[in-house]
Amino acid sequence: MRRWIPLVLVALLGAACSGADEPRSAPTTTPVTSATPSASATAPAVDPPHPVSLPALRAADLRGGGLRLGAEVARTPRHRQYAVTYRSGGLTISGRLAVPEGAGPFPAVVLAHGYIDPAVYVNGQGMTRERAWFGDRGYVALHVDYRGHAGSSPDRSGGLDMRMGYTEDVINAVAALRSWAGPVDDERVALVGRSMGGGIVYNALAVRPGLVDAAVVFAPVSSDAVDNFDHFIRGDAGRGDAARRILRRYGAPREAPAFWRGISARTYFTDITEPVLIHHGTADATCPIAWSRATARSLRAAGVDVTLRTYPGEQHAFGPQWALSMTRTDRFLRRHLSAG
């Protein structure tokens, strides 16, 4: 099993282009320990933390396990896919699992998909091509549906937990894979997310340092929660009701800066221990590439091993250069998912 890395809970204020690298300057119950926008000046720790925050999630007794395989839903000459469920605290989370042919043990990835309206989302949607790609190349790949999606238990927060529940489901997916009797090498596990799922990966790395060996994100949202709220919720005329509910519950960023720092992964970048690979297209109109540049700068300033790969002309969904991004992902993971 991976060994947890104890850290002191701190709060920190605070916080190109080609396809080349931009280099840097466990058990089913996981213990805890665990900047906005810049990771330089320290701020007083909040004690106790706000119940909706990354520090509160870090302090929680997160329990994941009980991975169960259902029907076989897809097959290639190199891997099979199954509908699955697992436990995330008191909830049941559905998903899809790709398992390579052979005895293993195999390295594993947990896939965190981007935003899809839960009302229309179906099991395994959002990272279908990535799941198949990983399965064909010898990785066990667990795609998380998140609470409130497909066959998962309902999201009891009504969407007001600011993605903390989704983060918990991804962290618990790692524990579920490790406790499963299948062919997973639990010393070689990574997180992979796209868009909203990239932000969830950042959260998971900040909440559980040492959880995995590496992380990869594609076209991720900002690591600053204010950017995401302003862009996707307050800036969307069709989501006015959601914006008003959030503002009533938590206050605006200028009125309640401590709350917004507490749900921003960037606040806790100094705690991250895993290498991170970021893929982002320069023509992304959904998640501006400026967000990933700012994230990479903040990660680097916090001492994290981060690589930003940029793709000239590529848009949010990754089309023409998707194969290149996956080749680079495989190279990165095989370098960092070393046994022992």
N, C-alpha and C positions, 0 to 999 in steps of 0.2 A: 504494500500500500504506500501511497505518497505520505510523506511526513508533513504535518502542519507546521507552519513557521510562526511562532508566537511574535506578536507585535504589540507595541503600545498604541492605544487608541489616541489619535491626534486629529485635529482639524486644521486644514491649511487653507489660507485665503489664496484666491488666485485665479490665474488662468487656472528646384522643384520642377520646367517640370517636364520630365520625360519618363520613359518606362524604366529608368535605371533605379537602382537602390538608392534610398536616402538613408544612410546608416546612422546609427546612434552616436553622439560625441564619442477512496479511502473507506474507510468504514462507513456503515449506513447512517451513523450519527456523527455529525461533524462539529467539533468545538469551534469557538470563535475568538477573535481578538480584533481590530480595525480599525482638487482639493478644493470662488468658484474658481473659479476659473483660473487661477494661476496657482502653481504649486511651490510658492516660495515663502511667503510670510505666514507665520503661525498665528492661529486664532484660538481663543479659549475653547476647550472641549465642552460639549453640551452634555450635562449629566442630570437626569437621564436623557437619552436621545429622544427626539421626536419619534412617535411610534411608526410613522411613515418616513423612513429614512434608511440609508445604507448602514449607518452605525447600529440602528435597531435590528436590522436584518443580520448584521454581524453578531449581535448579542443573542440572537435566537438559537434555539436548539433545533436545527434543521435535520429532518429525517427523510431519507430517500431509500427506496428498496422495492422489493417485490416485483421485479421485472417479469412480466408474463407474456409469452408469445401466443398470439392468436393465429388467424388464418394466414397462409402464405398468399401474398398479394401480387408478387412479381418475381421473375426469375431471368437471369442471363446465364451464359455458360460459366461465369466467374463468381456469381453471388446470388443469394436469395433474399427476398424482402418479406417481412412479416408485419402485420398489425400487432401492436403491443400496448400494454398498459403498465404503469408503475405507480408507486406511492410517492406523494410529495406532501409531507406532513400528514394531515388528515384527509387529503384529497386524492383522487385517482386521476392520473394524467394519461391521455392516450398519445400514440405516436406511431412512427414507422421505424423499423430496424432492418438495416442491410447487414447481412452476414456473409463473408467470403466463403467460397468452397474450400474445404481443407480442414486440417486439425487445429491450426493456430498454435499458440495464441497470437492474436493480431492486435496491432495498435488500434485505438478507438478514437472517434470524434463524436461530440455532441453537437447537433445542428440547431441553431436558434434562428428561426425564419423571421422575415420582415413583416410589416403590418399588412394584414388582410382583415377586412371586416369580419368579426367573429360570427356574424349572422349568415355569412355565405361561405366561410372557411370550411374545407373538408379535410379529413385525415391525411396528413403527410404533405399538405400543400405548401408551396413557397420555396422549397429547396429540393425539388424532385431530381433535377439533373445532377446536383451536387451529391445527393445521396447515392445515386447510381454510380457516379464517377468514383466515389470513395469505395463502394462495395467492390467494383471491378478491379480496383488497385490494391486490394488487400487490407482495407480498413473496415472494422465494425463501425457502422454509422447509425446513431440514434437520433432521429428527428423528433423534436419535442413539439407537441401541439399547443402547449400552454393551457392553463385553466381558462374555462369559458370557451374553448375551441373544440370543435369536433366532438369526440367522445369523452372529453375531460369533464371533471366536476365543474359546476358553475363558478364564476368569479364572484366571490362574496362581497368584494369591495365595490361592485358596480362600476368598475373602471376608475375608481378614485384612489387606488393605491400607488399610482405613478410608476407602474411597471415593477414594483417591488415583488409582487406575486410571481410574475413571469421570471424574474431573476431567481427566486426561490426554486421554481420548477426546473430551471436549467442546472442549478447547483445540485439539486436532488437527483437529476438524471445521471450525473456523474457517479453519485453514490449507488444508484440503481444498477448501473453498468458494472461497477466494481463488485457488487454483491451477487451478481448473476453468475450462474454456474457455467455460462457459455464461454467461448474461446477468446476472452478479452485479456490482453496483457495490461494489468492495472498500473504498471509503471510507465505506460506509453499512452497517455490520454490527452486530448486537446479539445478546445472549444472553437467552433466555427460559426460565425453569425453574419447575416447580411441586413443592411438597412436598420430597422428598429432592433433586429436581433444583434447587430453589432453593438448597439448601446447596451443591450442586456449582457453581452459578453464583457464589456468594460465593467459593468456593475458587478458581475460574478467575480472577476479578477480582484476587484477592490474589496469585496465582502469576504472572500475566502482565498487569501494568499496561499500559494502552495497547492491549491486544489488540483491543478492540471500542470502539464509540462510546457504548453505553448498555446497561443491563440491567434486566430486569423479572422479578419473582418473584411467584408466587401461593402463598399458604398455605405459606410455606417452613418448613423445620425450623429449629432454632436455629443461630446462628452460633458457638455454643459447643459443642464436641464432647461435653463431659461431659453437658450437657442431653440430647442425643440418645441417648447410651449408656444413661443412667439410665432414660430414658422408653421407648425402643423395644427395648432389648436386656436390660439388667439388670432392668427392670421388667416384662418379659414372661415369664411362667412357661414358655411354650412355646419360649423361646429360651435356656434355661439352658445348653445345650451351647455355643452361640456366645459367651455371656457368659464362661463359664469359659475358653474358648480365648483370648479377647482378654485377659482378666486374667492368664492364665499367660504370654502372649507379652509384654505391655507393662506390666503392673502396674496397680493401681487408681489412679484420679485423685489420691487423697491420697498415694499412695506414689510416683507418677511424674508429678508435675505438669508437668514440662518436656515430656514426651511429649504430654500432652493439650493443652497450649498449642500445640504444634507442628502439631497437626492441626485446630486451631480457626481458621477464617477471621478471627474477631474479633481475634485476636492481631495481624493484619497489616492492619487497616482503614486505617491511616495511609498505606498504599501505594496504595490504590485511587484511580484517576483518573477513573472513569466515573460519570455520574449513574445513580442506582438508583431504581426505582419498586417499592414493595412493596404487594401487595394481600393483605388478610387479613380473614376474617370473624370477627365477635365470638363466634359460637357454634361455632367450630372445636374439636372434641373430640379431634382427632388431633394437630394442632400448635397448642398454646395461643397465642392472640394475644399473650400477654405476651412470648413469644419475639421476635416482630417488633417490639414496642415497645422491648424492650431492644436489639435490633439497630439499629433506627433511631436510638436515642439514642447508641449507640456510634459509628455511622457519622457522625452529625452532629458528635459531639465530635472525631472524627478529621478533620473538614473535608470530608467527602464530601457531594456534592449528593444528598440522599436525600428522597424523598417517600413517606410512609406513607398509603395509602388504606384506610380501614376500612369494613366492610359490616355494619351492624346485623342480627343474626339469621342471617347467612350461615354455612353450614357449610363443611367442608373441601373438598368437591368443587366448590363454587360452582355453584349452581343458578339461582335466580331473578335474581340480580344478575350472572351471568356476562357477559351482553351489555354491561352497563354497564362492567364491568371491562375488557372488550376495547376498547370505545370509548375509554376513558381510556388504555389501552395504546397505541392507534393515535395518539392525540393526543400522548402523551409521545414516542413514537418519531419521529413526523414532525417534532417540535420539535428532537430531538437528533441525528437521522441526517441531518445536513446535509452536502452534498458539500464537499470541500476541507479 
